[in-house]
Amino acid sequence: MDFKINLLVIDDDDINIFIIKKIVEKTGFSVNMVAKTNGQLAIEYLNEIAGDAEQFPHLILIDINMPVLNGWEFIEAYEKMNITKPVDMYMLSSSVYENDIEKAKTYKVVKGFISKPLSIDRLIELFRAVSA
């Protein structure tokens, strides 16, 4: 399969990023993973590559609680960017608060809410969806 999945992980926890990277390697998919430690850095990155369809993420996993720009603030900033390319965006959080899960549903760009830790089966499911 020639299709390479561009994955953007936005999480301020280095251990989580490391774990996701290890899970990505085990999926068997060809993946270009970029990690940003807060929403502000992610917005800056997306602005840099906005015109580059080959680099632009197919899938974005967003942690909720982060410094500088949290997950919700990232989504609000993202929605103002007028990006037309479809992106599968998921909140990835250790939050068990029902209101976070409900809030995720209020954003058009957010496809769902995934509780940490991310499982290999769930990631494969997401990769299959974006590469279909």
C-alpha positions as CSV (number, residue, x, y, z in Angstrom):
1,M,0.0,0.0,0.0
2,D,1.4,3.3,-1.1
3,F,-0.9,5.5,0.9
4,K,0.9,7.2,3.8
5,I,-1.2,8.4,6.7
6,N,-0.3,11.8,8.1
7,L,-1.0,11.7,11.8
8,L,-0.9,14.8,14.1
9,V,-0.8,14.1,17.8
10,I,-1.4,17.1,20.1
11,D,-0.5,16.1,23.7
12,D,1.7,17.7,26.3
13,D,2.7,14.3,27.8
14,D,5.9,12.9,26.3
15,I,5.1,9.5,27.6
16,N,1.7,9.5,25.8
17,I,3.4,10.6,22.6
18,F,6.0,7.8,23.0
19,I,3.3,5.2,23.6
20,I,1.3,6.4,20.6
21,K,4.4,6.3,18.4
22,K,5.0,2.7,19.5
23,I,1.4,1.7,18.8
24,V,1.6,3.4,15.4
25,E,4.7,1.3,14.6
26,K,2.8,-1.9,15.4
27,T,-0.2,-1.1,13.2
28,G,1.6,-2.1,10.0
29,F,0.4,1.2,8.3
30,S,2.7,3.6,6.7
31,V,2.4,6.7,8.9
32,N,4.1,10.0,9.1
33,M,3.5,11.1,12.7
34,V,4.1,14.6,13.9
35,A,3.6,15.5,17.6
36,K,3.0,18.9,19.1
37,T,2.9,19.5,22.8
38,N,0.2,22.1,22.8
39,G,-2.6,23.5,20.7
40,Q,-0.7,26.7,19.8
41,L,2.3,24.8,18.4
42,A,-0.2,22.6,16.4
43,I,-2.0,25.7,14.9
44,E,1.4,27.2,13.9
45,Y,2.4,23.8,12.3
46,L,-0.9,23.6,10.4
47,N,-0.5,27.2,9.2
48,E,3.0,26.3,7.9
49,I,1.8,23.3,5.9
50,A,-1.8,24.5,5.0
51,G,-1.0,24.6,1.3
52,D,0.8,21.3,1.3
53,A,-1.8,18.5,0.7
54,E,0.9,15.8,0.9
55,Q,1.9,16.9,4.5
56,F,-1.5,17.9,5.8
57,P,-2.8,15.5,8.5
58,H,-5.5,12.9,7.6
59,L,-6.0,12.3,11.3
60,I,-5.6,14.5,14.4
61,L,-5.6,13.2,17.9
62,I,-6.1,16.0,20.5
63,D,-5.6,15.9,24.2
64,I,-7.9,18.2,26.2
65,N,-5.8,19.4,29.1
66,M,-2.7,21.1,27.8
67,P,-0.8,24.4,28.6
68,V,-0.9,27.4,26.3
69,L,-3.8,26.3,24.1
70,N,-5.9,23.4,25.3
71,G,-7.8,20.9,23.2
72,W,-11.0,22.9,23.0
73,E,-9.1,26.2,22.3
74,F,-7.2,24.3,19.5
75,I,-10.5,23.2,17.9
76,E,-11.9,26.8,18.0
77,A,-8.7,28.2,16.5
78,Y,-8.7,25.4,13.9
79,E,-12.3,26.1,12.9
80,K,-11.3,29.8,12.2
81,M,-8.6,28.7,9.8
82,N,-11.0,27.9,7.0
83,I,-9.3,24.6,6.1
84,T,-11.3,22.8,3.5
85,K,-9.4,19.5,3.4
86,P,-11.3,16.9,5.4
87,V,-9.6,15.7,8.5
88,D,-10.6,13.1,11.0
89,M,-10.2,14.7,14.4
90,Y,-10.7,12.9,17.7
91,M,-10.4,14.1,21.3
92,L,-8.0,11.7,23.1
93,S,-8.2,12.2,26.8
94,S,-8.0,10.6,30.2
95,S,-11.0,12.7,31.1
96,V,-13.9,10.6,32.2
97,Y,-16.2,13.6,32.6
98,E,-19.4,13.1,30.7
99,N,-19.5,16.9,29.9
100,D,-16.2,16.6,28.0
101,I,-17.6,13.7,26.0
102,E,-20.8,15.7,25.3
103,K,-18.8,18.9,24.5
104,A,-16.8,17.0,21.9
105,K,-20.0,16.2,20.1
106,T,-20.8,19.9,19.8
107,Y,-17.9,20.5,17.4
108,K,-18.5,19.6,13.7
109,V,-14.9,18.8,13.1
110,V,-14.6,16.4,16.0
111,K,-15.5,12.8,14.9
112,G,-15.4,11.3,18.4
113,F,-14.0,11.0,21.8
114,I,-11.4,8.3,22.7
115,S,-10.4,7.6,26.3
116,K,-6.8,7.0,27.0
117,P,-4.9,4.8,26.7
118,L,-5.3,4.5,23.0
119,S,-5.5,0.8,21.9
120,I,-3.8,-0.6,18.8
121,D,-7.2,-1.9,17.7
122,R,-8.8,1.5,17.9
123,L,-5.8,3.1,16.1
124,I,-6.0,0.5,13.3
125,E,-9.7,1.3,13.0
126,L,-9.0,5.0,12.6
127,F,-6.2,4.4,10.1
128,R,-8.5,2.1,8.0
129,A,-11.2,4.9,8.0
130,V,-8.8,7.6,6.8
131,S,-7.1,5.4,4.2
132,A,-10.4,4.0,2.7
